[in-house]
């Protein structure tokens, strides 16, 4: 089984592209098995939360980070879990 890693994805998304277009910077930390899955998750979340199309999202960097460097408390807490019971 593959190990889940933490990725920090930085980029820009185009907000309000019809009237006054503004490129808004974002930083997302996600848990994923590989970079491709992490990128797909970020596209999905930004699209659903902000109604941004994929062509309006520009990724500047994807980096794998250690759990200790994660800023998102939920990511850190999920990484500490060793197992679960039904």
BASE-406299 format. One record per atom (N, C-alpha, C, O): residue in one letter; atom name; y, z, x. Coordinates in nm, 3 decimals, always signed. Example, Ala and Ser with C-alpha at 12.3 -4.5 7.8 and 13.67 -1.06 7.14 Angstrom:
BEGIN
dogu,marti,yy,zz,xx
A,N,-0.569,+0.780,+1.319
A,CA,-0.450,+0.780,+1.230
A,C,-0.330,+0.780,+1.320
A,O,-0.332,+0.846,+1.424
S,N,-0.225,+0.708,+1.285
S,CA,-0.106,+0.714,+1.367
S,C,+0.003,+0.787,+1.290
S,O,+0.114,+0.804,+1.341
//
This chain:
BEGIN
dogu,marti,yy,zz,xx
X,N,-0.118,+0.000,+0.083
X,CA,+0.000,+0.000,+0.000
X,C,+0.124,+0.000,+0.088
X,O,+0.126,+0.065,+0.192
X,N,+0.226,-0.070,+0.048
X,CA,+0.349,-0.078,+0.126
X,C,+0.435,+0.045,+0.103
X,O,+0.430,+0.109,-0.002
X,N,+0.515,+0.074,+0.203
X,CA,+0.604,+0.189,+0.193
X,C,+0.740,+0.145,+0.139
X,O,+0.792,+0.040,+0.175
X,N,+0.795,+0.227,+0.051
X,CA,+0.926,+0.199,-0.008
X,C,+1.034,+0.235,+0.092
X,O,+1.031,+0.343,+0.152
X,N,+1.131,+0.144,+0.111
X,CA,+1.241,+0.165,+0.206
X,C,+1.372,+0.172,+0.130
X,O,+1.380,+0.135,+0.013
X,N,+1.474,+0.221,+0.198
X,CA,+1.608,+0.230,+0.138
X,C,+1.696,+0.122,+0.202
X,O,+1.702,+0.109,+0.324
X,N,+1.763,+0.045,+0.117
X,CA,+1.851,-0.063,+0.163
X,C,+1.993,-0.038,+0.114
X,O,+2.014,+0.008,+0.002
X,N,+2.088,-0.068,+0.199
X,CA,+2.229,-0.065,+0.160
X,C,+2.277,-0.210,+0.154
X,O,+2.270,-0.282,+0.254
X,N,+2.325,-0.251,+0.038
X,CA,+2.370,-0.388,+0.016
X,C,+2.519,-0.386,-0.012
X,O,+2.565,-0.316,-0.103
X,N,+2.594,-0.462,+0.067
X,CA,+2.739,-0.468,+0.052
X,C,+2.780,-0.610,+0.018
X,O,+2.716,-0.707,+0.061
X,N,+2.886,-0.622,-0.060
X,CA,+2.933,-0.754,-0.095
X,C,+3.053,-0.749,-0.187
X,O,+3.119,-0.646,-0.201
X,N,+3.080,-0.863,-0.250
X,CA,+3.192,-0.877,-0.342
X,C,+3.143,-0.941,-0.471
X,O,+3.051,-1.024,-0.469
X,N,+3.204,-0.902,-0.584
X,CA,+3.173,-0.966,-0.711
X,C,+3.304,-1.008,-0.777
X,O,+3.405,-0.938,-0.768
X,N,+3.300,-1.120,-0.844
X,CA,+3.419,-1.175,-0.910
X,C,+3.431,-1.113,-1.048
X,O,+3.348,-1.137,-1.136
X,N,+3.537,-1.034,-1.066
X,CA,+3.562,-0.967,-1.194
X,C,+3.668,-1.046,-1.270
X,O,+3.767,-1.092,-1.211
X,N,+3.648,-1.062,-1.400
X,CA,+3.745,-1.127,-1.487
X,C,+3.779,-1.268,-1.436
X,O,+3.895,-1.300,-1.411
X,N,+3.676,-1.350,-1.421
X,CA,+3.694,-1.483,-1.362
X,C,+3.775,-1.579,-1.448
X,O,+3.820,-1.682,-1.397
X,N,+3.795,-1.549,-1.577
X,CA,+3.868,-1.641,-1.665
X,C,+4.019,-1.628,-1.652
X,O,+4.089,-1.727,-1.631
X,N,+4.070,-1.505,-1.665
X,CA,+4.215,-1.485,-1.672
X,C,+4.276,-1.462,-1.534
X,O,+4.345,-1.549,-1.481
X,N,+4.251,-1.347,-1.477
X,CA,+4.304,-1.313,-1.344
X,C,+4.185,-1.278,-1.255
X,O,+4.142,-1.162,-1.252
X,N,+4.132,-1.374,-1.182
X,CA,+4.014,-1.346,-1.101
X,C,+4.043,-1.250,-0.987
X,O,+4.142,-1.265,-0.915
X,N,+3.956,-1.151,-0.971
X,CA,+3.970,-1.050,-0.866
X,C,+3.833,-1.031,-0.802
X,O,+3.734,-1.009,-0.872
X,N,+3.828,-1.038,-0.669
X,CA,+3.704,-1.010,-0.597
X,C,+3.699,-0.860,-0.568
X,O,+3.781,-0.809,-0.492
X,N,+3.603,-0.791,-0.629
X,CA,+3.587,-0.647,-0.616
X,C,+3.475,-0.617,-0.517
X,O,+3.365,-0.672,-0.529
X,N,+3.502,-0.530,-0.420
X,CA,+3.401,-0.492,-0.323
X,C,+3.303,-0.393,-0.386
X,O,+3.342,-0.311,-0.469
X,N,+3.175,-0.402,-0.347
X,CA,+3.077,-0.306,-0.393
X,C,+2.981,-0.270,-0.280
X,O,+2.960,-0.348,-0.187
X,N,+2.923,-0.151,-0.290
X,CA,+2.817,-0.105,-0.200
X,C,+2.711,-0.041,-0.288
X,O,+2.740,+0.054,-0.362
X,N,+2.589,-0.092,-0.281
X,CA,+2.478,-0.039,-0.360
X,C,+2.367,+0.003,-0.266
X,O,+2.335,-0.067,-0.170
X,N,+2.309,+0.117,-0.294
X,CA,+2.191,+0.163,-0.221
X,C,+2.073,+0.159,-0.316
X,O,+2.080,+0.214,-0.426
X,N,+1.967,+0.093,-0.274
X,CA,+1.850,+0.078,-0.360
X,C,+1.723,+0.106,-0.281
X,O,+1.720,+0.093,-0.159
X,N,+1.620,+0.144,-0.353
X,CA,+1.487,+0.160,-0.295
X,C,+1.406,+0.038,-0.332
X,O,+1.401,-0.001,-0.449
X,N,+1.342,-0.023,-0.233
X,CA,+1.262,-0.143,-0.259
X,C,+1.158,-0.159,-0.149
X,O,+1.166,-0.095,-0.044
X,N,+1.061,-0.245,-0.174
X,CA,+0.957,-0.271,-0.076
X,C,+1.005,-0.364,+0.035
X,O,+0.963,-0.351,+0.150
X,N,+1.096,-0.458,+0.001
X,CA,+1.148,-0.550,+0.102
X,C,+1.290,-0.593,+0.063
X,O,+1.338,-0.559,-0.045
X,N,+1.355,-0.668,+0.150
X,CA,+1.493,-0.711,+0.127
X,C,+1.506,-0.800,+0.004
X,O,+1.603,-0.790,-0.071
X,N,+1.408,-0.885,-0.016
X,CA,+1.413,-0.977,-0.130
X,C,+1.414,-0.900,-0.262
X,O,+1.492,-0.932,-0.351
X,N,+1.328,-0.800,-0.274
X,CA,+1.324,-0.719,-0.396
X,C,+1.453,-0.639,-0.415
X,O,+1.502,-0.625,-0.527
X,N,+1.508,-0.588,-0.305
X,CA,+1.634,-0.512,-0.313
X,C,+1.748,-0.602,-0.360
X,O,+1.828,-0.561,-0.444
X,N,+1.754,-0.722,-0.307
X,CA,+1.859,-0.817,-0.347
X,C,+1.845,-0.856,-0.494
X,O,+1.944,-0.863,-0.566
X,N,+1.723,-0.880,-0.537
X,CA,+1.698,-0.914,-0.677
X,C,+1.741,-0.801,-0.770
X,O,+1.797,-0.826,-0.877
X,N,+1.714,-0.677,-0.730
X,CA,+1.752,-0.561,-0.811
X,C,+1.905,-0.550,-0.822
X,O,+1.957,-0.520,-0.929
X,N,+1.975,-0.573,-0.711
X,CA,+2.122,-0.565,-0.714
X,C,+2.180,-0.674,-0.804
X,O,+2.272,-0.647,-0.881
X,N,+2.128,-0.796,-0.796
X,CA,+2.173,-0.902,-0.886
X,C,+2.151,-0.861,-1.032
X,O,+2.238,-0.883,-1.117
X,N,+2.037,-0.803,-1.060
X,CA,+2.003,-0.761,-1.196
X,C,+2.096,-0.652,-1.247
X,O,+2.145,-0.659,-1.359
X,N,+2.121,-0.551,-1.164
X,CA,+2.205,-0.438,-1.205
X,C,+2.350,-0.481,-1.224
X,O,+2.412,-0.446,-1.325
X,N,+2.404,-0.556,-1.130
X,CA,+2.543,-0.601,-1.143
X,C,+2.559,-0.694,-1.263
X,O,+2.661,-0.689,-1.333
X,N,+2.460,-0.778,-1.286
X,CA,+2.468,-0.868,-1.401
X,C,+2.464,-0.794,-1.533
X,O,+2.535,-0.830,-1.626
X,N,+2.381,-0.692,-1.541
X,CA,+2.370,-0.620,-1.669
X,C,+2.485,-0.522,-1.690
X,O,+2.533,-0.509,-1.802
X,N,+2.530,-0.455,-1.586
X,CA,+2.636,-0.355,-1.602
X,C,+2.775,-0.416,-1.613
X,O,+2.859,-0.367,-1.688
X,N,+2.800,-0.524,-1.538
X,CA,+2.935,-0.581,-1.532
X,C,+2.944,-0.722,-1.591
X,O,+3.050,-0.783,-1.589
X,N,+2.833,-0.773,-1.643
X,CA,+2.828,-0.909,-1.702
X,C,+2.876,-1.014,-1.601
X,O,+2.952,-1.104,-1.635
X,N,+2.829,-1.000,-1.478
X,CA,+2.866,-1.091,-1.370
X,C,+2.749,-1.186,-1.346
X,O,+2.635,-1.143,-1.335
X,N,+2.777,-1.313,-1.338
X,CA,+2.672,-1.411,-1.309
X,C,+2.639,-1.408,-1.160
X,O,+2.720,-1.365,-1.078
X,N,+2.519,-1.453,-1.127
X,CA,+2.475,-1.451,-0.987
X,C,+2.566,-1.533,-0.897
X,O,+2.586,-1.497,-0.781
X,N,+2.620,-1.640,-0.948
X,CA,+2.708,-1.723,-0.864
X,C,+2.841,-1.656,-0.835
X,O,+2.915,-1.700,-0.747
X,N,+2.873,-1.547,-0.908
X,CA,+2.996,-1.472,-0.884
X,C,+2.973,-1.349,-0.799
X,O,+3.060,-1.262,-0.790
X,N,+2.856,-1.339,-0.736
X,CA,+2.824,-1.227,-0.647
X,C,+2.806,-1.283,-0.506
X,O,+2.726,-1.375,-0.486
X,N,+2.878,-1.228,-0.410
X,CA,+2.868,-1.268,-0.269
X,C,+2.819,-1.149,-0.189
X,O,+2.885,-1.045,-0.184
X,N,+2.704,-1.163,-0.126
X,CA,+2.646,-1.055,-0.045
X,C,+2.694,-1.074,+0.099
X,O,+2.681,-1.182,+0.155
X,N,+2.751,-0.967,+0.158
X,CA,+2.797,-0.976,+0.296
X,C,+2.697,-0.915,+0.393
X,O,+2.685,-0.962,+0.506
X,N,+2.625,-0.811,+0.351
X,CA,+2.526,-0.753,+0.442
X,C,+2.417,-0.679,+0.365
X,O,+2.441,-0.617,+0.261
X,N,+2.297,-0.688,+0.419
X,CA,+2.182,-0.612,+0.370
X,C,+2.125,-0.540,+0.491
X,O,+2.088,-0.603,+0.589
X,N,+2.117,-0.407,+0.484
X,CA,+2.065,-0.332,+0.597
X,C,+1.971,-0.223,+0.549
X,O,+1.996,-0.156,+0.449
X,N,+1.863,-0.207,+0.623
X,CA,+1.770,-0.098,+0.595
X,C,+1.827,+0.028,+0.660
X,O,+1.866,+0.025,+0.777
X,N,+1.832,+0.136,+0.584
X,CA,+1.890,+0.260,+0.636
X,C,+1.788,+0.372,+0.623
X,O,+1.702,+0.367,+0.535
X,N,+1.796,+0.473,+0.709
X,CA,+1.710,+0.590,+0.691
X,C,+1.754,+0.670,+0.568
X,O,+1.869,+0.663,+0.527
X,N,+1.662,+0.744,+0.512
X,CA,+1.691,+0.821,+0.390
X,C,+1.803,+0.920,+0.415
X,O,+1.883,+0.946,+0.325
X,N,+1.812,+0.975,+0.535
X,CA,+1.915,+1.075,+0.566
X,C,+2.056,+1.016,+0.560
X,O,+2.151,+1.090,+0.536
X,N,+2.070,+0.886,+0.579
X,CA,+2.202,+0.821,+0.578
X,C,+2.245,+0.776,+0.439
X,O,+2.358,+0.730,+0.421
X,N,+2.157,+0.788,+0.341
X,CA,+2.189,+0.743,+0.205
X,C,+2.295,+0.833,+0.144
X,O,+2.290,+0.955,+0.157
X,N,+2.392,+0.772,+0.077
X,CA,+2.500,+0.846,+0.011
X,C,+2.465,+0.882,-0.133
X,O,+2.517,+0.979,-0.187
X,N,+2.377,+0.805,-0.193
X,CA,+2.338,+0.826,-0.332
X,C,+2.236,+0.939,-0.339
X,O,+2.128,+0.929,-0.282
X,N,+2.270,+1.045,-0.410
X,CA,+2.184,+1.163,-0.417
X,C,+2.052,+1.132,-0.488
X,O,+1.949,+1.190,-0.453
X,N,+2.054,+1.043,-0.585
X,CA,+1.931,+1.007,-0.656
X,C,+1.831,+0.940,-0.562
X,O,+1.711,+0.964,-0.573
X,N,+1.879,+0.856,-0.473
X,CA,+1.792,+0.790,-0.375
X,C,+1.725,+0.893,-0.285
X,O,+1.606,+0.884,-0.258
X,N,+1.803,+0.990,-0.238
X,CA,+1.751,+1.094,-0.149
X,C,+1.645,+1.176,-0.222
X,O,+1.539,+1.204,-0.166
X,N,+1.673,+1.216,-0.345
X,CA,+1.579,+1.299,-0.421
X,C,+1.450,+1.222,-0.451
X,O,+1.341,+1.279,-0.441
X,N,+1.460,+1.095,-0.486
X,CA,+1.340,+1.016,-0.512
X,C,+1.257,+0.998,-0.386
X,O,+1.134,+0.991,-0.394
X,N,+1.321,+0.990,-0.271
X,CA,+1.249,+0.971,-0.145
X,C,+1.172,+1.096,-0.104
X,O,+1.076,+1.087,-0.027
X,N,+1.214,+1.212,-0.152
X,CA,+1.146,+1.337,-0.117
X,C,+1.017,+1.358,-0.194
X,O,+0.933,+1.438,-0.154
X,N,+0.999,+1.287,-0.305
X,CA,+0.880,+1.306,-0.388
X,C,+0.758,+1.250,-0.316
X,O,+0.758,+1.135,-0.272
X,N,+0.656,+1.332,-0.303
X,CA,+0.533,+1.289,-0.236
X,C,+0.430,+1.234,-0.333
X,O,+0.347,+1.151,-0.295
X,N,+0.434,+1.279,-0.458
X,CA,+0.338,+1.234,-0.559
X,C,+0.379,+1.284,-0.694
X,O,+0.476,+1.359,-0.707
X,N,+0.304,+1.244,-0.796
X,CA,+0.335,+1.292,-0.930
X,C,+0.204,+1.315,-1.005
X,O,+0.100,+1.260,-0.969
X,N,+0.211,+1.396,-1.108
X,CA,+0.095,+1.430,-1.188
X,C,+0.119,+1.382,-1.330
X,O,+0.227,+1.400,-1.386
X,N,+0.017,+1.320,-1.388
X,CA,+0.031,+1.273,-1.526
X,C,+0.024,+1.387,-1.623
X,O,+0.034,+1.365,-1.744
//
